[in-house]
Amino acid sequence: MKDRVTGSRHLKIPNGLELRFGIGLFHIHGHKDACLAKYSPSFIEGGRQIDGETIEMPWAPLNEISRSTRGMLTSHRREVIDDHMNDSNWKKLMDLGRLPLIATA
Protein backbone atom coordinates (compact mmCIF):
# COMPACT_ATOMS: atom_id res chain seq x y z
CA MET A 1 0.00 0.00 0.00
CA LYS A 2 2.79 2.43 0.85
CA ASP A 3 4.31 1.90 -2.61
CA ARG A 4 0.99 2.78 -4.27
CA VAL A 5 0.54 5.89 -2.15
CA THR A 6 4.09 7.18 -2.62
CA GLY A 7 3.84 6.50 -6.36
CA SER A 8 0.63 8.53 -6.65
CA ARG A 9 0.40 12.19 -7.60
CA HIS A 10 -2.82 12.56 -5.60
CA LEU A 11 -2.17 10.67 -2.36
CA LYS A 12 0.23 11.40 0.48
CA ILE A 13 0.86 9.88 3.89
CA PRO A 14 1.38 12.73 6.37
CA ASN A 15 4.79 12.88 8.06
CA GLY A 16 4.76 11.28 11.48
CA LEU A 17 1.67 9.18 10.77
CA GLU A 18 2.11 5.58 11.83
CA LEU A 19 -0.05 3.03 10.05
CA ARG A 20 -1.01 -0.09 11.94
CA PHE A 21 -2.65 -2.99 10.22
CA GLY A 22 -5.46 -4.98 11.78
CA ILE A 23 -8.10 -7.55 11.03
CA GLY A 24 -11.75 -6.76 11.74
CA LEU A 25 -13.33 -8.41 14.76
CA PHE A 26 -15.75 -10.36 12.59
CA HIS A 27 -12.90 -12.10 10.72
CA ILE A 28 -10.09 -12.23 13.31
CA HIS A 29 -11.42 -15.40 14.92
CA GLY A 30 -11.04 -17.27 11.65
CA HIS A 31 -7.29 -16.65 11.73
CA LYS A 32 -4.56 -18.31 13.76
CA ASP A 33 -4.54 -17.70 17.50
CA ALA A 34 -1.32 -15.70 17.13
CA CYS A 35 -3.15 -13.20 14.89
CA LEU A 36 -5.62 -12.29 17.64
CA ALA A 37 -3.11 -10.55 19.91
CA LYS A 38 -1.21 -8.95 17.05
CA TYR A 39 -3.95 -7.74 14.68
CA SER A 40 -7.20 -7.48 16.67
CA PRO A 41 -8.43 -3.88 17.10
CA SER A 42 -9.13 -4.83 20.72
CA PHE A 43 -5.39 -5.04 21.41
CA ILE A 44 -4.07 -2.25 19.17
CA GLU A 45 -3.38 0.93 21.12
CA GLY A 46 -5.85 3.56 19.97
CA GLY A 47 -7.91 0.90 18.20
CA ARG A 48 -11.68 0.95 18.38
CA GLN A 49 -14.33 -1.65 18.89
CA ILE A 50 -15.37 -2.02 15.27
CA ASP A 51 -16.24 -5.04 13.22
CA GLY A 52 -14.17 -3.93 10.22
CA GLU A 53 -16.95 -4.78 7.79
CA THR A 54 -17.18 -1.36 6.16
CA ILE A 55 -17.59 -2.83 2.69
CA GLU A 56 -20.71 -4.74 3.77
CA MET A 57 -22.38 -1.97 5.78
CA PRO A 58 -24.18 -0.23 2.87
CA TRP A 59 -26.31 -3.29 2.16
CA ALA A 60 -28.79 -2.59 4.95
CA PRO A 61 -29.68 0.93 3.73
CA LEU A 62 -29.75 -0.30 0.13
CA ASN A 63 -32.30 -2.95 1.13
CA GLU A 64 -34.59 -0.06 2.08
CA ILE A 65 -34.67 1.22 -1.51
CA SER A 66 -35.03 -2.21 -3.09
CA ARG A 67 -38.84 -2.02 -3.28
CA SER A 68 -38.73 1.23 -5.22
CA THR A 69 -35.93 0.13 -7.57
CA ARG A 70 -37.39 -3.29 -8.31
CA GLY A 71 -39.62 -2.05 -11.13
CA MET A 72 -37.06 0.24 -12.72
CA LEU A 73 -35.18 -0.39 -15.94
CA THR A 74 -31.59 -1.52 -15.35
CA SER A 75 -29.98 1.82 -16.26
CA HIS A 76 -32.34 3.81 -14.01
CA ARG A 77 -31.89 1.32 -11.15
CA ARG A 78 -28.09 1.68 -11.43
CA GLU A 79 -28.35 5.48 -11.35
CA VAL A 80 -30.54 5.42 -8.24
CA ILE A 81 -28.23 2.96 -6.45
CA ASP A 82 -25.20 5.06 -7.48
CA ASP A 83 -26.90 8.16 -6.07
CA HIS A 84 -27.52 6.42 -2.75
CA MET A 85 -23.94 5.13 -2.60
CA ASN A 86 -22.56 8.58 -3.45
CA ASP A 87 -24.68 10.07 -0.66
CA SER A 88 -23.34 7.45 1.75
CA ASN A 89 -19.75 8.16 0.69
CA TRP A 90 -20.29 11.91 1.04
CA LYS A 91 -21.60 11.48 4.58
CA LYS A 92 -18.58 9.31 5.48
CA LEU A 93 -16.23 11.90 3.97
CA MET A 94 -17.82 14.67 6.03
CA ASP A 95 -17.45 12.59 9.21
CA LEU A 96 -13.71 12.02 8.65
CA GLY A 97 -12.94 15.36 10.28
CA ARG A 98 -14.44 14.09 13.52
CA LEU A 99 -12.09 11.11 13.79
CA PRO A 100 -9.03 11.60 15.97
CA LEU A 101 -5.68 11.10 14.24
CA ILE A 102 -2.95 9.57 16.35
CA ALA A 103 0.46 10.72 15.17
CA THR A 104 3.68 9.52 16.70
CA ALA A 105 6.67 11.76 17.10
N, CA, C and O atoms as a GROMACS GRO file, in nm:
protein
  420
    1MET      N    1   0.082  -0.118   0.000
    1MET     CA    2   0.000   0.000   0.000
    1MET      C    3   0.087   0.125   0.000
    1MET      O    4   0.059   0.220  -0.072
    2LYS      N    5   0.192   0.125   0.080
    2LYS     CA    6   0.279   0.243   0.085
    2LYS      C    7   0.340   0.274  -0.051
    2LYS      O    8   0.355   0.390  -0.088
    3ASP      N    9   0.374   0.169  -0.127
    3ASP     CA   10   0.431   0.190  -0.261
    3ASP      C   11   0.330   0.259  -0.352
    3ASP      O   12   0.366   0.348  -0.429
    4ARG      N   13   0.203   0.217  -0.344
    4ARG     CA   14   0.099   0.278  -0.427
    4ARG      C   15   0.076   0.424  -0.389
    4ARG      O   16   0.057   0.509  -0.476
    5VAL      N   17   0.078   0.452  -0.260
    5VAL     CA   18   0.054   0.589  -0.214
    5VAL      C   19   0.171   0.679  -0.253
    5VAL      O   20   0.151   0.789  -0.304
    6THR      N   21   0.294   0.634  -0.229
    6THR     CA   22   0.409   0.718  -0.262
    6THR      C   23   0.426   0.734  -0.412
    6THR      O   24   0.484   0.833  -0.457
    7GLY      N   25   0.376   0.640  -0.491
    7GLY     CA   26   0.384   0.650  -0.636
    7GLY      C   27   0.271   0.730  -0.697
    7GLY      O   28   0.266   0.747  -0.819
    8SER      N   29   0.180   0.780  -0.615
    8SER     CA   30   0.063   0.853  -0.665
    8SER      C   31   0.087   1.004  -0.660
    8SER      O   32   0.152   1.055  -0.570
    9ARG      N   33   0.034   1.072  -0.759
    9ARG     CA   34   0.040   1.219  -0.760
    9ARG      C   35  -0.064   1.278  -0.665
    9ARG      O   36  -0.051   1.393  -0.623
   10HIS      N   37  -0.168   1.201  -0.632
   10HIS     CA   38  -0.282   1.256  -0.560
   10HIS      C   39  -0.288   1.217  -0.413
   10HIS      O   40  -0.361   1.278  -0.336
   11LEU      N   41  -0.211   1.116  -0.373
   11LEU     CA   42  -0.217   1.067  -0.236
   11LEU      C   43  -0.087   1.097  -0.163
   11LEU      O   44   0.020   1.103  -0.225
   12LYS      N   45  -0.096   1.116  -0.032
   12LYS     CA   46   0.023   1.140   0.048
   12LYS      C   47  -0.003   1.092   0.190
   12LYS      O   48  -0.110   1.117   0.246
   13ILE      N   49   0.093   1.026   0.248
   13ILE     CA   50   0.086   0.988   0.389
   13ILE      C   51   0.152   1.100   0.468
   13ILE      O   52   0.269   1.131   0.444
   14PRO      N   53   0.080   1.162   0.560
   14PRO     CA   54   0.138   1.273   0.637
   14PRO      C   55   0.262   1.228   0.715
   14PRO      O   56   0.269   1.115   0.762
   15ASN      N   57   0.358   1.318   0.727
   15ASN     CA   58   0.479   1.288   0.806
   15ASN      C   59   0.439   1.260   0.950
   15ASN      O   60   0.354   1.328   1.006
   16GLY      N   61   0.502   1.162   1.008
   16GLY     CA   62   0.476   1.128   1.148
   16GLY      C   63   0.355   1.038   1.169
   16GLY      O   64   0.327   1.000   1.283
   17LEU      N   65   0.284   1.004   1.063
   17LEU     CA   66   0.167   0.918   1.078
   17LEU      C   67   0.212   0.773   1.074
   17LEU      O   68   0.278   0.729   0.979
   18GLU      N   69   0.177   0.699   1.176
   18GLU     CA   70   0.212   0.558   1.183
   18GLU      C   71   0.089   0.475   1.146
   18GLU      O   72  -0.016   0.488   1.207
   19LEU      N   73   0.104   0.391   1.046
   19LEU     CA   74  -0.005   0.303   1.005
   19LEU      C   75   0.010   0.169   1.075
   19LEU      O   76   0.117   0.110   1.078
   20ARG      N   77  -0.100   0.123   1.129
   20ARG     CA   78  -0.101  -0.008   1.194
   20ARG      C   79  -0.208  -0.092   1.125
   20ARG      O   80  -0.320  -0.046   1.102
   21PHE      N   81  -0.172  -0.212   1.093
   21PHE     CA   82  -0.265  -0.300   1.022
   21PHE      C   83  -0.339  -0.388   1.120
   21PHE      O   84  -0.282  -0.433   1.220
   22GLY      N   85  -0.464  -0.414   1.092
   22GLY     CA   86  -0.546  -0.498   1.178
   22GLY      C   87  -0.644  -0.579   1.096
   22GLY      O   88  -0.659  -0.560   0.975
   23ILE      N   89  -0.708  -0.670   1.164
   23ILE     CA   90  -0.810  -0.756   1.103
   23ILE      C   91  -0.939  -0.730   1.180
   23ILE      O   92  -0.940  -0.733   1.303
   24GLY      N   93  -1.047  -0.705   1.109
   24GLY     CA   94  -1.175  -0.676   1.174
   24GLY      C   95  -1.218  -0.786   1.269
   24GLY      O   96  -1.184  -0.903   1.251
   25LEU      N   97  -1.292  -0.746   1.372
   25LEU     CA   98  -1.333  -0.841   1.476
   25LEU      C   99  -1.419  -0.955   1.423
   25LEU      O  100  -1.419  -1.064   1.479
   26PHE      N  101  -1.491  -0.930   1.315
   26PHE     CA  102  -1.575  -1.036   1.259
   26PHE      C  103  -1.490  -1.148   1.200
   26PHE      O  104  -1.527  -1.265   1.208
   27HIS      N  105  -1.374  -1.112   1.140
   27HIS     CA  106  -1.290  -1.210   1.072
   27HIS      C  107  -1.171  -1.260   1.154
   27HIS      O  108  -1.114  -1.364   1.121
   28ILE      N  109  -1.131  -1.189   1.258
   28ILE     CA  110  -1.009  -1.223   1.331
   28ILE      C  111  -1.015  -1.364   1.390
   28ILE      O  112  -0.912  -1.431   1.401
   29HIS      N  113  -1.131  -1.409   1.427
   29HIS     CA  114  -1.142  -1.540   1.492
   29HIS      C  115  -1.128  -1.656   1.394
   29HIS      O  116  -1.117  -1.771   1.434
   30GLY      N  117  -1.129  -1.625   1.266
   30GLY     CA  118  -1.104  -1.727   1.165
   30GLY      C  119  -0.956  -1.743   1.134
   30GLY      O  120  -0.918  -1.829   1.055
   31HIS      N  121  -0.873  -1.659   1.195
   31HIS     CA  122  -0.729  -1.665   1.173
   31HIS      C  123  -0.662  -1.748   1.282
   31HIS      O  124  -0.729  -1.799   1.372
   32LYS      N  125  -0.532  -1.759   1.274
   32LYS     CA  126  -0.456  -1.831   1.376
   32LYS      C  127  -0.468  -1.758   1.509
   32LYS      O  128  -0.495  -1.638   1.513
   33ASP      N  129  -0.447  -1.832   1.618
   33ASP     CA  130  -0.454  -1.770   1.750
   33ASP      C  131  -0.352  -1.658   1.766
   33ASP      O  132  -0.378  -1.559   1.834
   34ALA      N  133  -0.237  -1.672   1.702
   34ALA     CA  134  -0.132  -1.570   1.713
   34ALA      C  135  -0.177  -1.437   1.651
   34ALA      O  136  -0.129  -1.331   1.691
   35CYS      N  137  -0.267  -1.442   1.554
   35CYS     CA  138  -0.315  -1.320   1.489
   35CYS      C  139  -0.400  -1.235   1.584
   35CYS      O  140  -0.403  -1.113   1.573
   36LEU      N  141  -0.470  -1.301   1.676
   36LEU     CA  142  -0.562  -1.229   1.764
   36LEU      C  143  -0.490  -1.120   1.841
   36LEU      O  144  -0.533  -1.004   1.838
   37ALA      N  145  -0.382  -1.154   1.910
   37ALA     CA  146  -0.311  -1.055   1.991
   37ALA      C  147  -0.240  -0.950   1.906
   37ALA      O  148  -0.224  -0.836   1.950
   38LYS      N  149  -0.199  -0.987   1.788
   38LYS     CA  150  -0.121  -0.895   1.705
   38LYS      C  151  -0.207  -0.802   1.619
   38LYS      O  152  -0.172  -0.686   1.601
   39TYR      N  153  -0.319  -0.851   1.567
   39TYR     CA  154  -0.395  -0.774   1.468
   39TYR      C  155  -0.537  -0.736   1.510
   39TYR      O  156  -0.604  -0.664   1.436
   40SER      N  157  -0.584  -0.782   1.625
   40SER     CA  158  -0.720  -0.748   1.667
   40SER      C  159  -0.727  -0.602   1.711
   40SER      O  160  -0.641  -0.556   1.786
   41PRO      N  161  -0.828  -0.526   1.665
   41PRO     CA  162  -0.843  -0.388   1.710
   41PRO      C  163  -0.857  -0.377   1.862
   41PRO      O  164  -0.830  -0.272   1.920
   42SER      N  165  -0.899  -0.484   1.926
   42SER     CA  166  -0.913  -0.483   2.072
   42SER      C  167  -0.779  -0.466   2.143
   42SER      O  168  -0.773  -0.417   2.255
   43PHE      N  169  -0.671  -0.508   2.077
   43PHE     CA  170  -0.539  -0.504   2.141
   43PHE      C  171  -0.444  -0.403   2.077
   43PHE      O  172  -0.328  -0.395   2.116
   44ILE      N  173  -0.491  -0.327   1.980
   44ILE     CA  174  -0.408  -0.225   1.916
   44ILE      C  175  -0.432  -0.093   1.990
   44ILE      O  176  -0.546  -0.048   2.001
   45GLU      N  177  -0.325  -0.032   2.040
   45GLU     CA  178  -0.338   0.093   2.112
   45GLU      C  179  -0.405   0.197   2.023
   45GLU      O  180  -0.362   0.221   1.910
   46GLY      N  181  -0.510   0.258   2.074
   46GLY     CA  182  -0.585   0.356   1.997
   46GLY      C  183  -0.689   0.293   1.906
   46GLY      O  184  -0.764   0.364   1.839
   47GLY      N  185  -0.694   0.160   1.903
   47GLY     CA  186  -0.791   0.090   1.820
   47GLY      C  187  -0.931   0.106   1.878
   47GLY      O  188  -0.948   0.141   1.995
   48ARG      N  189  -1.030   0.081   1.795
   48ARG     CA  190  -1.168   0.095   1.838
   48ARG      C  191  -1.239  -0.038   1.830
   48ARG      O  192  -1.192  -0.132   1.765
   49GLN      N  193  -1.351  -0.045   1.895
   49GLN     CA  194  -1.434  -0.165   1.889
   49GLN      C  195  -1.521  -0.158   1.764
   49GLN      O  196  -1.636  -0.114   1.769
   50ILE      N  197  -1.464  -0.201   1.654
   50ILE     CA  198  -1.537  -0.202   1.527
   50ILE      C  199  -1.532  -0.342   1.469
   50ILE      O  200  -1.444  -0.421   1.503
   51ASP      N  201  -1.625  -0.371   1.383
   51ASP     CA  202  -1.624  -0.504   1.322
   51ASP      C  203  -1.536  -0.509   1.198
   51ASP      O  204  -1.499  -0.618   1.155
   52GLY      N  205  -1.503  -0.395   1.140
   52GLY     CA  206  -1.417  -0.393   1.022
   52GLY      C  207  -1.487  -0.432   0.894
   52GLY      O  208  -1.421  -0.461   0.794
   53GLU      N  209  -1.618  -0.434   0.895
   53GLU     CA  210  -1.695  -0.478   0.779
   53GLU      C  211  -1.751  -0.360   0.702
   53GLU      O  212  -1.867  -0.363   0.661
   54THR      N  213  -1.671  -0.258   0.682
   54THR     CA  214  -1.718  -0.136   0.616
   54THR      C  215  -1.774  -0.165   0.478
   54THR      O  216  -1.873  -0.103   0.437
   55ILE      N  217  -1.714  -0.256   0.405
   55ILE     CA  218  -1.759  -0.283   0.269
   55ILE      C  219  -1.900  -0.343   0.266
   55ILE      O  220  -1.971  -0.330   0.167
   56GLU      N  221  -1.940  -0.409   0.375
   56GLU     CA  222  -2.071  -0.474   0.377
   56GLU      C  223  -2.179  -0.388   0.442
   56GLU      O  224  -2.298  -0.421   0.433
   57MET      N  225  -2.142  -0.280   0.506
   57MET     CA  226  -2.238  -0.197   0.578
   57MET      C  227  -2.344  -0.132   0.490
   57MET      O  228  -2.458  -0.119   0.536
   58PRO      N  229  -2.314  -0.090   0.368
   58PRO     CA  230  -2.418  -0.023   0.288
   58PRO      C  231  -2.534  -0.112   0.247
   58PRO      O  232  -2.636  -0.061   0.199
   59TRP      N  233  -2.524  -0.242   0.264
   59TRP     CA  234  -2.631  -0.329   0.216
   59TRP      C  235  -2.761  -0.306   0.291
   59TRP      O  236  -2.868  -0.312   0.231
   60ALA      N  237  -2.755  -0.280   0.420
   60ALA     CA  238  -2.879  -0.259   0.495
   60ALA      C  239  -2.956  -0.138   0.444
   60ALA      O  240  -3.076  -0.150   0.419
   61PRO      N  241  -2.893  -0.020   0.428
   61PRO     CA  242  -2.968   0.093   0.373
   61PRO      C  243  -3.014   0.069   0.229
   61PRO      O  244  -3.120   0.116   0.189
   62LEU      N  245  -2.934  -0.004   0.151
   62LEU     CA  246  -2.975  -0.030   0.013
   62LEU      C  247  -3.096  -0.123   0.008
   62LEU      O  248  -3.175  -0.116  -0.085
   63ASN      N  249  -3.111  -0.210   0.108
   63ASN     CA  250  -3.230  -0.295   0.113
   63ASN      C  251  -3.356  -0.211   0.126
   63ASN      O  252  -3.463  -0.251   0.080
   64GLU      N  253  -3.343  -0.094   0.190
   64GLU     CA  254  -3.459  -0.006   0.208
   64GLU      C  255  -3.511   0.049   0.076
   64GLU      O  256  -3.630   0.074   0.063
   65ILE      N  257  -3.423   0.067  -0.023
   65ILE     CA  258  -3.468   0.122  -0.151
   65ILE      C  259  -3.501   0.012  -0.252
   65ILE      O  260  -3.541   0.042  -0.364
   66SER      N  261  -3.484  -0.112  -0.214
   66SER     CA  262  -3.503  -0.221  -0.309
   66SER      C  263  -3.646  -0.228  -0.364
   66SER      O  264  -3.666  -0.260  -0.480
   67ARG      N  265  -3.745  -0.197  -0.280
   67ARG     CA  266  -3.884  -0.202  -0.328
   67ARG      C  267  -3.909  -0.099  -0.438
   67ARG      O  268  -3.981  -0.125  -0.534
   68SER      N  269  -3.848   0.019  -0.422
   68SER     CA  270  -3.873   0.123  -0.522
   68SER      C  271  -3.789   0.103  -0.648
   68SER      O  272  -3.827   0.152  -0.754
   69THR      N  273  -3.676   0.033  -0.638
   69THR     CA  274  -3.593   0.013  -0.757
   69THR      C  275  -3.630  -0.114  -0.833
   69THR      O  276  -3.589  -0.133  -0.948
   70ARG      N  277  -3.706  -0.199  -0.771
   70ARG     CA  278  -3.739  -0.329  -0.831
   70ARG      C  279  -3.803  -0.316  -0.969
   70ARG      O  280  -3.773  -0.395  -1.058
   71GLY      N  281  -3.890  -0.220  -0.986
   71GLY     CA  282  -3.962  -0.206  -1.113
   71GLY      C  283  -3.893  -0.115  -1.215
   71GLY      O  284  -3.948  -0.090  -1.322
   72MET      N  285  -3.775  -0.068  -1.182
   72MET     CA  286  -3.706   0.024  -1.272
   72MET      C  287  -3.630  -0.051  -1.381
   72MET      O  288  -3.593  -0.168  -1.363
   73LEU      N  289  -3.607   0.017  -1.492
   73LEU     CA  290  -3.518  -0.038  -1.594
   73LEU      C  291  -3.376  -0.043  -1.536
   73LEU      O  292  -3.344   0.032  -1.444
   74THR      N  293  -3.293  -0.130  -1.590
   74THR     CA  294  -3.159  -0.152  -1.535
   74THR      C  295  -3.079  -0.023  -1.525
   74THR      O  296  -3.017   0.002  -1.422
   75SER      N  297  -3.079   0.059  -1.629
   75SER     CA  298  -2.998   0.182  -1.626
   75SER      C  299  -3.048   0.279  -1.519
   75SER      O  300  -2.967   0.341  -1.449
   76HIS      N  301  -3.179   0.292  -1.504
   76HIS     CA  302  -3.234   0.380  -1.401
   76HIS      C  303  -3.203   0.326  -1.262
   76HIS      O  304  -3.167   0.402  -1.172
   77ARG      N  305  -3.218   0.195  -1.244
   77ARG     CA  306  -3.189   0.132  -1.115
   77ARG      C  307  -3.044   0.158  -1.076
   77ARG      O  308  -3.015   0.192  -0.961
   78ARG      N  309  -2.951   0.144  -1.172
   78ARG     CA  310  -2.809   0.168  -1.144
   78ARG      C  311  -2.784   0.313  -1.102
   78ARG      O  312  -2.705   0.340  -1.011
   79GLU      N  313  -2.851   0.407  -1.170
   79GLU     CA  314  -2.835   0.548  -1.134
   79GLU      C  315  -2.884   0.577  -0.993
   79GLU      O  316  -2.819   0.649  -0.918
   80VAL      N  317  -2.998   0.520  -0.957
   80VAL     CA  318  -3.054   0.542  -0.824
   80VAL      C  319  -2.962   0.481  -0.718
   80VAL      O  320  -2.936   0.544  -0.615
   81ILE      N  321  -2.914   0.360  -0.741
   81ILE     CA  322  -2.823   0.296  -0.645
   81ILE      C  323  -2.693   0.376  -0.636
   81ILE      O  324  -2.640   0.395  -0.526
   82ASP      N  325  -2.641   0.422  -0.749
   82ASP     CA  326  -2.520   0.506  -0.748
   82ASP      C  327  -2.543   0.633  -0.666
   82ASP      O  328  -2.457   0.674  -0.589
   83ASP      N  329  -2.659   0.695  -0.683
   83ASP     CA  330  -2.690   0.816  -0.607
   83ASP      C  331  -2.690   0.788  -0.457
   83ASP      O  332  -2.637   0.867  -0.379
   84HIS      N  333  -2.749   0.677  -0.417
   84HIS     CA  334  -2.752   0.642  -0.275
   84HIS      C  335  -2.612   0.611  -0.223
   84HIS      O  336  -2.577   0.650  -0.111
   85MET      N  337  -2.531   0.542  -0.303
   85MET     CA  338  -2.394   0.513  -0.260
   85MET      C  339  -2.310   0.641  -0.253
   85MET      O  340  -2.231   0.657  -0.160
   86ASN      N  341  -2.328   0.731  -0.349
   86ASN     CA  342  -2.256   0.858  -0.345
   86ASN      C  343  -2.295   0.940  -0.222
   86ASN      O  344  -2.209   1.003  -0.161
   87ASP      N  345  -2.423   0.938  -0.187
   87ASP     CA  346  -2.468   1.007  -0.066
   87ASP      C  347  -2.403   0.945   0.058
   87ASP      O  348  -2.359   1.017   0.147
   88SER      N  349  -2.398   0.813   0.063
   88SER     CA  350  -2.334   0.745   0.175
   88SER      C  351  -2.186   0.781   0.185
   88SER      O  352  -2.134   0.808   0.293
   89ASN      N  353  -2.117   0.781   0.070
   89ASN     CA  354  -1.975   0.815   0.069
   89ASN      C  355  -1.953   0.960   0.110
   89ASN      O  356  -1.857   0.990   0.181
   90TRP      N  357  -2.041   1.051   0.067
   90TRP     CA  358  -2.029   1.191   0.104
   90TRP      C  359  -2.043   1.208   0.255
   90TRP      O  360  -1.968   1.282   0.317
   91LYS      N  361  -2.140   1.139   0.314
   91LYS     CA  362  -2.160   1.148   0.458
   91LYS      C  363  -2.038   1.094   0.534
   91LYS      O  364  -1.998   1.151   0.635
   92LYS      N  365  -1.979   0.984   0.484
   92LYS     CA  366  -1.858   0.931   0.548
   92LYS      C  367  -1.743   1.029   0.535
   92LYS      O  368  -1.667   1.048   0.630
   93LEU      N  369  -1.729   1.093   0.419
   93LEU     CA  370  -1.623   1.190   0.397
   93LEU      C  371  -1.637   1.308   0.492
   93LEU      O  372  -1.538   1.356   0.547
   94MET      N  373  -1.760   1.355   0.513
   94MET     CA  374  -1.782   1.467   0.603
   94MET      C  375  -1.752   1.430   0.748
   94MET      O  376  -1.710   1.516   0.826
   95ASP      N  377  -1.772   1.303   0.785
   95ASP     CA  378  -1.745   1.259   0.921
   95ASP      C  379  -1.596   1.234   0.948
   95ASP      O  380  -1.557   1.220   1.064
   96LEU      N  381  -1.514   1.228   0.844
   96LEU     CA  382  -1.371   1.202   0.865
   96LEU      C  383  -1.306   1.306   0.954
   96LEU      O  384  -1.215   1.274   1.030
   97GLY      N  385  -1.351   1.430   0.946
   97GLY     CA  386  -1.294   1.536   1.028
   97GLY      C  387  -1.318   1.517   1.176
   97GLY      O  388  -1.251   1.580   1.258
   98ARG      N  389  -1.413   1.433   1.212
   98ARG     CA  390  -1.444   1.409   1.352
   98ARG      C  391  -1.361   1.297   1.413
   98ARG      O  392  -1.361   1.278   1.534
   99LEU      N  393  -1.290   1.222   1.328
   99LEU     CA  394  -1.209   1.111   1.379
   99LEU      C  395  -1.076   1.163   1.431
   99LEU      O  396  -1.013   1.247   1.366
  100PRO      N  397  -1.033   1.116   1.546
  100PRO     CA  398  -0.903   1.160   1.598
  100PRO      C  399  -0.789   1.091   1.521
  100PRO      O  400  -0.795   0.971   1.495
  101LEU      N  401  -0.687   1.167   1.486
  101LEU     CA  402  -0.568   1.110   1.424
  101LEU      C  403  -0.462   1.097   1.531
  101LEU      O  404  -0.437   1.191   1.607
  102ILE      N  405  -0.400   0.980   1.538
  102ILE     CA  406  -0.295   0.957   1.635
  102ILE      C  407  -0.163   0.959   1.561
  102ILE      O  408  -0.133   0.867   1.485
  103ALA      N  409  -0.086   1.062   1.582
  103ALA     CA  410   0.046   1.072   1.516
  103ALA      C  411   0.154   1.044   1.621
  103ALA      O  412   0.140   1.082   1.737
  104THR      N  413   0.258   0.979   1.579
  104THR     CA  414   0.368   0.952   1.670
  104THR      C  415   0.484   1.043   1.633
  104THR      O  416   0.508   1.072   1.516
  105ALA      N  417   0.554   1.084   1.734
  105ALA     CA  418   0.667   1.176   1.710
  105ALA      C  419   0.793   1.100   1.681
  105ALA      O  420   0.897   1.161   1.658
   0.00000   0.00000   0.00000
